[in-house]
Amino acid sequence: MPPPTVYIGCGAGFSGDRLDAAIPVVKTLTKKKGPKYLIFETLAERTLALAQKHKQKDPNHGYSPFLEDYLRPILRSCADSGIKIVSNFGAANPIGAAKKISEIAKQLGCRNLRIAIILGDDLLNVFSNDEIRNHPTIEGLEINGQEIIAANAYLGARPIAEALRLGADIVVVGRCTDPALVLGPLINEFGWKENDWQQLAQGTMAGHLLECGAQVTGAYFADPGYKDVPNLAEVGFPIAEISNDGSVIITKADGTGGIVSEQTVKEQLLYEIHDPANYYTADVILDISKVSVEQIAANRVQISGANGKPYPPTLKVTVSINGGWMGEAEMTYAGPNALARAKLAIEVLKKRCRNLETNYPIRFDILGTVSVHSGDIGPDNYDSFEADGDYRVRIASKGQDKKIVERINQEMLSLYCSGPAGGGGFRQHLTDQIHTASILVDRDKVTTQIEFI
């Protein structure tokens, strides 16, 4: 018989999220009666692309660099209290992630933990590069003839549910849809079928609300004086209570800051949803256009009314391509007449870069003005800003030739003695880049496997 309620907490909403956020979530989950799960959502398109780059350099890496930081403080508690863990820690190397978790478990004395690995999202063994290039790009940059580093399909929740049914205590996935981390446990516990569209929709909605961590508990919501959030420094991460009929209650870890309100839930509900009536996932097309959101107690919000439609015939795939190099360099000008000196620095940089005779895009900014909102070329009018102050000049460029990008950075460094007076605080970065593009592939071409460590 299915349990009346399943409890699922979130310990991270992106790779690099607060390392201690899961600790109060686990403490709260241990008090609950019924199946308990902890998810870590650590994989955006950019994160996966970077993971592919790390795996290229070292085949033993390519999984989440924060895996140990997240798991070591809570793994023993989860094992002792029966909290199962589901995460996309695997990134470009799910097997490597599972081996690392096994190593940590042994060090902590966690015996007999069954760690499942979901494979099948890596499509370079399925499609040739030419076949991938023949699929139209639906998002991101055009692939064209650029080097393809990886192609990863967004898997659904069914393989996760199957791994749990087979006895997994921890499930490690590479690329999957974010809500699948929550939907998989719900399918396992409630036995939802492939065409139980309403329940699958509610479960997907629960996953969508949890997937970004503290965004639903007030963190990304906070705007002082307009939307105040108590004790944001100790913001609690969310916990969902899901019933067999699919009704969802969102709350947060006990004794933590933040807030769960109708407003915080509505903001997260609409986050990244282009069409509220048609949110495509691998398991169901979610329709939240008639959802009801109700505050039923302090920091407890009930959400119901999601509708579901049959899943699409295709799966989304993130294609990672070689993006060359990006360079950034900065210098500060402060004190009397600082703005004029910063503007002169940019004039010098522009002339020097023209002499390089490169067609690489180069951007010049004076940070502290309107640089964030000024488009790709930077602002050209600083007359409304104070002459005296603290301004930071930035140059940024990107291209395939590392030496040219390095040379552009070097022009900023030369301003120490060959530029306006008083420049200081030089910093520079040179990073190799991976660009991403999204395509759709026939779901029948994607097969998954489950392995255990």
Secondary structure as a PSIPRED ss2 file (coil, helix, strand):
# PSIPRED VFORMAT (PSIPRED V4.0)

   1 M C   1.000  0.000  0.000
   2 P C   1.000  0.000  0.000
   3 P C   1.000  0.000  0.000
   4 P C   1.000  0.000  0.000
   5 T E   0.000  0.000  1.000
   6 V E   0.000  0.000  1.000
   7 Y E   0.000  0.000  1.000
   8 I E   0.000  0.000  1.000
   9 G E   0.000  0.000  1.000
  10 C E   0.000  0.000  1.000
  11 G E   0.000  0.000  1.000
  12 A E   0.000  0.000  1.000
  13 G C   1.000  0.000  0.000
  14 F C   1.000  0.000  0.000
  15 S C   1.000  0.000  0.000
  16 G C   1.000  0.000  0.000
  17 D C   1.000  0.000  0.000
  18 R C   1.000  0.000  0.000
  19 L C   1.000  0.000  0.000
  20 D C   1.000  0.000  0.000
  21 A C   1.000  0.000  0.000
  22 A H   0.000  1.000  0.000
  23 I H   0.000  1.000  0.000
  24 P H   0.000  1.000  0.000
  25 V H   0.000  1.000  0.000
  26 V H   0.000  1.000  0.000
  27 K H   0.000  1.000  0.000
  28 T H   0.000  1.000  0.000
  29 L H   0.000  1.000  0.000
  30 T C   1.000  0.000  0.000
  31 K C   1.000  0.000  0.000
  32 K C   1.000  0.000  0.000
  33 K C   1.000  0.000  0.000
  34 G C   1.000  0.000  0.000
  35 P C   1.000  0.000  0.000
  36 K E   0.000  0.000  1.000
  37 Y E   0.000  0.000  1.000
  38 L E   0.000  0.000  1.000
  39 I E   0.000  0.000  1.000
  40 F E   0.000  0.000  1.000
  41 E C   1.000  0.000  0.000
  42 T C   1.000  0.000  0.000
  43 L C   1.000  0.000  0.000
  44 A C   1.000  0.000  0.000
  45 E H   0.000  1.000  0.000
  46 R H   0.000  1.000  0.000
  47 T H   0.000  1.000  0.000
  48 L H   0.000  1.000  0.000
  49 A H   0.000  1.000  0.000
  50 L H   0.000  1.000  0.000
  51 A H   0.000  1.000  0.000
  52 Q H   0.000  1.000  0.000
  53 K H   0.000  1.000  0.000
  54 H H   0.000  1.000  0.000
  55 K H   0.000  1.000  0.000
  56 Q H   0.000  1.000  0.000
  57 K H   0.000  1.000  0.000
  58 D C   1.000  0.000  0.000
  59 P C   1.000  0.000  0.000
  60 N C   1.000  0.000  0.000
  61 H C   1.000  0.000  0.000
  62 G C   1.000  0.000  0.000
  63 Y C   1.000  0.000  0.000
  64 S C   1.000  0.000  0.000
  65 P C   1.000  0.000  0.000
  66 F C   1.000  0.000  0.000
  67 L H   0.000  1.000  0.000
  68 E H   0.000  1.000  0.000
  69 D H   0.000  1.000  0.000
  70 Y H   0.000  1.000  0.000
  71 L H   0.000  1.000  0.000
  72 R C   1.000  0.000  0.000
  73 P C   1.000  0.000  0.000
  74 I C   1.000  0.000  0.000
  75 L H   0.000  1.000  0.000
  76 R H   0.000  1.000  0.000
  77 S H   0.000  1.000  0.000
  78 C H   0.000  1.000  0.000
  79 A H   0.000  1.000  0.000
  80 D H   0.000  1.000  0.000
  81 S H   0.000  1.000  0.000
  82 G C   1.000  0.000  0.000
  83 I E   0.000  0.000  1.000
  84 K E   0.000  0.000  1.000
  85 I E   0.000  0.000  1.000
  86 V E   0.000  0.000  1.000
  87 S E   0.000  0.000  1.000
  88 N C   1.000  0.000  0.000
  89 F C   1.000  0.000  0.000
  90 G C   1.000  0.000  0.000
  91 A C   1.000  0.000  0.000
  92 A C   1.000  0.000  0.000
  93 N C   1.000  0.000  0.000
  94 P H   0.000  1.000  0.000
  95 I H   0.000  1.000  0.000
  96 G H   0.000  1.000  0.000
  97 A H   0.000  1.000  0.000
  98 A H   0.000  1.000  0.000
  99 K H   0.000  1.000  0.000
 100 K H   0.000  1.000  0.000
 101 I H   0.000  1.000  0.000
 102 S H   0.000  1.000  0.000
 103 E H   0.000  1.000  0.000
 104 I H   0.000  1.000  0.000
 105 A H   0.000  1.000  0.000
 106 K H   0.000  1.000  0.000
 107 Q H   0.000  1.000  0.000
 108 L C   1.000  0.000  0.000
 109 G C   1.000  0.000  0.000
 110 C C   1.000  0.000  0.000
 111 R C   1.000  0.000  0.000
 112 N C   1.000  0.000  0.000
 113 L C   1.000  0.000  0.000
 114 R C   1.000  0.000  0.000
 115 I E   0.000  0.000  1.000
 116 A E   0.000  0.000  1.000
 117 I E   0.000  0.000  1.000
 118 I E   0.000  0.000  1.000
 119 L E   0.000  0.000  1.000
 120 G C   1.000  0.000  0.000
 121 D C   1.000  0.000  0.000
 122 D E   0.000  0.000  1.000
 123 L C   1.000  0.000  0.000
 124 L C   1.000  0.000  0.000
 125 N C   1.000  0.000  0.000
 126 V C   1.000  0.000  0.000
 127 F C   1.000  0.000  0.000
 128 S C   1.000  0.000  0.000
 129 N H   0.000  1.000  0.000
 130 D H   0.000  1.000  0.000
 131 E H   0.000  1.000  0.000
 132 I H   0.000  1.000  0.000
 133 R H   0.000  1.000  0.000
 134 N C   1.000  0.000  0.000
 135 H C   1.000  0.000  0.000
 136 P C   1.000  0.000  0.000
 137 T C   1.000  0.000  0.000
 138 I C   1.000  0.000  0.000
 139 E E   0.000  0.000  1.000
 140 G E   0.000  0.000  1.000
 141 L C   1.000  0.000  0.000
 142 E C   1.000  0.000  0.000
 143 I C   1.000  0.000  0.000
 144 N C   1.000  0.000  0.000
 145 G C   1.000  0.000  0.000
 146 Q C   1.000  0.000  0.000
 147 E C   1.000  0.000  0.000
 148 I E   0.000  0.000  1.000
 149 I E   0.000  0.000  1.000
 150 A E   0.000  0.000  1.000
 151 A E   0.000  0.000  1.000
 152 N E   0.000  0.000  1.000
 153 A E   0.000  0.000  1.000
 154 Y C   1.000  0.000  0.000
 155 L E   0.000  0.000  1.000
 156 G C   1.000  0.000  0.000
 157 A C   1.000  0.000  0.000
 158 R H   0.000  1.000  0.000
 159 P H   0.000  1.000  0.000
 160 I H   0.000  1.000  0.000
 161 A H   0.000  1.000  0.000
 162 E H   0.000  1.000  0.000
 163 A H   0.000  1.000  0.000
 164 L H   0.000  1.000  0.000
 165 R H   0.000  1.000  0.000
 166 L C   1.000  0.000  0.000
 167 G C   1.000  0.000  0.000
 168 A C   1.000  0.000  0.000
 169 D C   1.000  0.000  0.000
 170 I E   0.000  0.000  1.000
 171 V E   0.000  0.000  1.000
 172 V E   0.000  0.000  1.000
 173 V E   0.000  0.000  1.000
 174 G C   1.000  0.000  0.000
 175 R C   1.000  0.000  0.000
 176 C E   0.000  0.000  1.000
 177 T C   1.000  0.000  0.000
 178 D C   1.000  0.000  0.000
 179 P C   1.000  0.000  0.000
 180 A H   0.000  1.000  0.000
 181 L H   0.000  1.000  0.000
 182 V H   0.000  1.000  0.000
 183 L H   0.000  1.000  0.000
 184 G H   0.000  1.000  0.000
 185 P H   0.000  1.000  0.000
 186 L H   0.000  1.000  0.000
 187 I H   0.000  1.000  0.000
 188 N H   0.000  1.000  0.000
 189 E H   0.000  1.000  0.000
 190 F H   0.000  1.000  0.000
 191 G C   1.000  0.000  0.000
 192 W C   1.000  0.000  0.000
 193 K C   1.000  0.000  0.000
 194 E C   1.000  0.000  0.000
 195 N C   1.000  0.000  0.000
 196 D C   1.000  0.000  0.000
 197 W H   0.000  1.000  0.000
 198 Q H   0.000  1.000  0.000
 199 Q H   0.000  1.000  0.000
 200 L H   0.000  1.000  0.000
 201 A H   0.000  1.000  0.000
 202 Q H   0.000  1.000  0.000
 203 G H   0.000  1.000  0.000
 204 T H   0.000  1.000  0.000
 205 M H   0.000  1.000  0.000
 206 A H   0.000  1.000  0.000
 207 G H   0.000  1.000  0.000
 208 H H   0.000  1.000  0.000
 209 L H   0.000  1.000  0.000
 210 L H   0.000  1.000  0.000
 211 E C   1.000  0.000  0.000
 212 C C   1.000  0.000  0.000
 213 G H   0.000  1.000  0.000
 214 A H   0.000  1.000  0.000
 215 Q H   0.000  1.000  0.000
 216 V H   0.000  1.000  0.000
 217 T H   0.000  1.000  0.000
 218 G C   1.000  0.000  0.000
 219 A C   1.000  0.000  0.000
 220 Y C   1.000  0.000  0.000
 221 F C   1.000  0.000  0.000
 222 A C   1.000  0.000  0.000
 223 D E   0.000  0.000  1.000
 224 P C   1.000  0.000  0.000
 225 G C   1.000  0.000  0.000
 226 Y C   1.000  0.000  0.000
 227 K E   0.000  0.000  1.000
 228 D C   1.000  0.000  0.000
 229 V C   1.000  0.000  0.000
 230 P C   1.000  0.000  0.000
 231 N C   1.000  0.000  0.000
 232 L H   0.000  1.000  0.000
 233 A H   0.000  1.000  0.000
 234 E H   0.000  1.000  0.000
 235 V E   0.000  0.000  1.000
 236 G C   1.000  0.000  0.000
 237 F C   1.000  0.000  0.000
 238 P E   0.000  0.000  1.000
 239 I E   0.000  0.000  1.000
 240 A E   0.000  0.000  1.000
 241 E E   0.000  0.000  1.000
 242 I E   0.000  0.000  1.000
 243 S E   0.000  0.000  1.000
 244 N C   1.000  0.000  0.000
 245 D C   1.000  0.000  0.000
 246 G C   1.000  0.000  0.000
 247 S C   1.000  0.000  0.000
 248 V E   0.000  0.000  1.000
 249 I E   0.000  0.000  1.000
 250 I E   0.000  0.000  1.000
 251 T E   0.000  0.000  1.000
 252 K E   0.000  0.000  1.000
 253 A C   1.000  0.000  0.000
 254 D C   1.000  0.000  0.000
 255 G C   1.000  0.000  0.000
 256 T C   1.000  0.000  0.000
 257 G E   0.000  0.000  1.000
 258 G C   1.000  0.000  0.000
 259 I C   1.000  0.000  0.000
 260 V C   1.000  0.000  0.000
 261 S C   1.000  0.000  0.000
 262 E H   0.000  1.000  0.000
 263 Q H   0.000  1.000  0.000
 264 T H   0.000  1.000  0.000
 265 V H   0.000  1.000  0.000
 266 K H   0.000  1.000  0.000
 267 E H   0.000  1.000  0.000
 268 Q H   0.000  1.000  0.000
 269 L H   0.000  1.000  0.000
 270 L H   0.000  1.000  0.000
 271 Y C   1.000  0.000  0.000
 272 E C   1.000  0.000  0.000
 273 I C   1.000  0.000  0.000
 274 H C   1.000  0.000  0.000
 275 D C   1.000  0.000  0.000
 276 P C   1.000  0.000  0.000
 277 A C   1.000  0.000  0.000
 278 N C   1.000  0.000  0.000
 279 Y E   0.000  0.000  1.000
 280 Y E   0.000  0.000  1.000
 281 T C   1.000  0.000  0.000
 282 A C   1.000  0.000  0.000
 283 D C   1.000  0.000  0.000
 284 V C   1.000  0.000  0.000
 285 I E   0.000  0.000  1.000
 286 L E   0.000  0.000  1.000
 287 D E   0.000  0.000  1.000
 288 I C   1.000  0.000  0.000
 289 S C   1.000  0.000  0.000
 290 K C   1.000  0.000  0.000
 291 V C   1.000  0.000  0.000
 292 S E   0.000  0.000  1.000
 293 V E   0.000  0.000  1.000
 294 E E   0.000  0.000  1.000
 295 Q E   0.000  0.000  1.000
 296 I E   0.000  0.000  1.000
 297 A E   0.000  0.000  1.000
 298 A C   1.000  0.000  0.000
 299 N C   1.000  0.000  0.000
 300 R E   0.000  0.000  1.000
 301 V E   0.000  0.000  1.000
 302 Q E   0.000  0.000  1.000
 303 I E   0.000  0.000  1.000
 304 S E   0.000  0.000  1.000
 305 G C   1.000  0.000  0.000
 306 A C   1.000  0.000  0.000
 307 N E   0.000  0.000  1.000
 308 G E   0.000  0.000  1.000
 309 K E   0.000  0.000  1.000
 310 P C   1.000  0.000  0.000
 311 Y C   1.000  0.000  0.000
 312 P C   1.000  0.000  0.000
 313 P C   1.000  0.000  0.000
 314 T E   0.000  0.000  1.000
 315 L E   0.000  0.000  1.000
 316 K E   0.000  0.000  1.000
 317 V E   0.000  0.000  1.000
 318 T E   0.000  0.000  1.000
 319 V E   0.000  0.000  1.000
 320 S E   0.000  0.000  1.000
 321 I E   0.000  0.000  1.000
 322 N E   0.000  0.000  1.000
 323 G E   0.000  0.000  1.000
 324 G E   0.000  0.000  1.000
 325 W E   0.000  0.000  1.000
 326 M E   0.000  0.000  1.000
 327 G E   0.000  0.000  1.000
 328 E E   0.000  0.000  1.000
 329 A E   0.000  0.000  1.000
 330 E E   0.000  0.000  1.000
 331 M E   0.000  0.000  1.000
 332 T E   0.000  0.000  1.000
 333 Y E   0.000  0.000  1.000
 334 A E   0.000  0.000  1.000
 335 G E   0.000  0.000  1.000
 336 P C   1.000  0.000  0.000
 337 N C   1.000  0.000  0.000
 338 A H   0.000  1.000  0.000
 339 L H   0.000  1.000  0.000
 340 A H   0.000  1.000  0.000
 341 R H   0.000  1.000  0.000
 342 A H   0.000  1.000  0.000
 343 K H   0.000  1.000  0.000
 344 L H   0.000  1.000  0.000
 345 A H   0.000  1.000  0.000
 346 I H   0.000  1.000  0.000
 347 E H   0.000  1.000  0.000
 348 V H   0.000  1.000  0.000
 349 L H   0.000  1.000  0.000
 350 K H   0.000  1.000  0.000
 351 K H   0.000  1.000  0.000
 352 R H   0.000  1.000  0.000
 353 C H   0.000  1.000  0.000
 354 R H   0.000  1.000  0.000
 355 N H   0.000  1.000  0.000
 356 L C   1.000  0.000  0.000
 357 E C   1.000  0.000  0.000
 358 T C   1.000  0.000  0.000
 359 N C   1.000  0.000  0.000
 360 Y C   1.000  0.000  0.000
 361 P C   1.000  0.000  0.000
 362 I E   0.000  0.000  1.000
 363 R E   0.000  0.000  1.000
 364 F E   0.000  0.000  1.000
 365 D E   0.000  0.000  1.000
 366 I E   0.000  0.000  1.000
 367 L E   0.000  0.000  1.000
 368 G C   1.000  0.000  0.000
 369 T C   1.000  0.000  0.000
 370 V C   1.000  0.000  0.000
 371 S H   0.000  1.000  0.000
 372 V H   0.000  1.000  0.000
 373 H H   0.000  1.000  0.000
 374 S C   1.000  0.000  0.000
 375 G C   1.000  0.000  0.000
 376 D C   1.000  0.000  0.000
 377 I C   1.000  0.000  0.000
 378 G C   1.000  0.000  0.000
 379 P C   1.000  0.000  0.000
 380 D C   1.000  0.000  0.000
 381 N C   1.000  0.000  0.000
 382 Y C   1.000  0.000  0.000
 383 D C   1.000  0.000  0.000
 384 S C   1.000  0.000  0.000
 385 F C   1.000  0.000  0.000
 386 E C   1.000  0.000  0.000
 387 A C   1.000  0.000  0.000
 388 D C   1.000  0.000  0.000
 389 G E   0.000  0.000  1.000
 390 D E   0.000  0.000  1.000
 391 Y E   0.000  0.000  1.000
 392 R E   0.000  0.000  1.000
 393 V E   0.000  0.000  1.000
 394 R E   0.000  0.000  1.000
 395 I E   0.000  0.000  1.000
 396 A E   0.000  0.000  1.000
 397 S E   0.000  0.000  1.000
 398 K E   0.000  0.000  1.000
 399 G E   0.000  0.000  1.000
 400 Q C   1.000  0.000  0.000
 401 D C   1.000  0.000  0.000
 402 K H   0.000  1.000  0.000
 403 K H   0.000  1.000  0.000
 404 I H   0.000  1.000  0.000
 405 V H   0.000  1.000  0.000
 406 E H   0.000  1.000  0.000
 407 R H   0.000  1.000  0.000
 408 I H   0.000  1.000  0.000
 409 N H   0.000  1.000  0.000
 410 Q H   0.000  1.000  0.000
 411 E H   0.000  1.000  0.000
 412 M H   0.000  1.000  0.000
 413 L H   0.000  1.000  0.000
 414 S C   1.000  0.000  0.000
 415 L H   0.000  1.000  0.000
 416 Y H   0.000  1.000  0.000
 417 C H   0.000  1.000  0.000
 418 S H   0.000  1.000  0.000
 419 G C   1.000  0.000  0.000
 420 P C   1.000  0.000  0.000
 421 A C   1.000  0.000  0.000
 422 G C   1.000  0.000  0.000
 423 G C   1.000  0.000  0.000
 424 G E   0.000  0.000  1.000
 425 G E   0.000  0.000  1.000
 426 F E   0.000  0.000  1.000
 427 R E   0.000  0.000  1.000
 428 Q E   0.000  0.000  1.000
 429 H E   0.000  0.000  1.000
 430 L E   0.000  0.000  1.000
 431 T E   0.000  0.000  1.000
 432 D E   0.000  0.000  1.000
 433 Q E   0.000  0.000  1.000
 434 I E   0.000  0.000  1.000
 435 H E   0.000  0.000  1.000
 436 T E   0.000  0.000  1.000
 437 A E   0.000  0.000  1.000
 438 S E   0.000  0.000  1.000
 439 I E   0.000  0.000  1.000
 440 L E   0.000  0.000  1.000
 441 V E   0.000  0.000  1.000
 442 D E   0.000  0.000  1.000
 443 R H   0.000  1.000  0.000
 444 D H   0.000  1.000  0.000
 445 K H   0.000  1.000  0.000
 446 V C   1.000  0.000  0.000
 447 T C   1.000  0.000  0.000
 448 T C   1.000  0.000  0.000
 449 Q E   0.000  0.000  1.000
 450 I E   0.000  0.000  1.000
 451 E E   0.000  0.000  1.000
 452 F E   0.000  0.000  1.000
 453 I C   1.000  0.000  0.000
